[in-house]
Amino acid sequence: MPRDKESIVRRLKRIEGQVRGIQGMVDDDRYCLDIITQISAVRAALDKVGLEVLDGHARGCLSAAIKSGQADPAIDELMEVLGRFLK
């Protein structure tokens, strides 16, 4: 988990509010490009949260796996997740 769990939770709540805002924009028939702009902002915010969680994983779980001699399976797992994250 990231070092600052509360920060992650706050960010996710903010993102949740942004998504509800986008839903409201769709309901109100707002300009399509304004909606796309907001979707882009949510995606960027989610990417930042994802990177923070990955950072916590690398510094915690991955580091511990390397120290215990389990580097290869942990790195394989991380690379698989990174592949999905970067799609």
Stockholm file with secondary structure:
# STOCKHOLM 1.0

chainA/1-87         MPRDKESIVRRLKRIEGQVRGIQGMVDDDRYCLDIITQISAVRAALDKVGLEVLDGHARGCLSAAIKSGQADPAIDELMEVLGRFLK
#=GR chainA/1-87 SS CCSCHHHHHHHHHHHHHHHHHHHHHHHTTCCHHHHHHHHHHHHHHHHHHHHHHHHHHIIIIIHHHHHTTCHHHHHHHHHHHHHHHTC
#=GC SS_cons        CCSCHHHHHHHHHHHHHHHHHHHHHHHTTCCHHHHHHHHHHHHHHHHHHHHHHHHHHIIIIIHHHHHTTCHHHHHHHHHHHHHHHTC
//
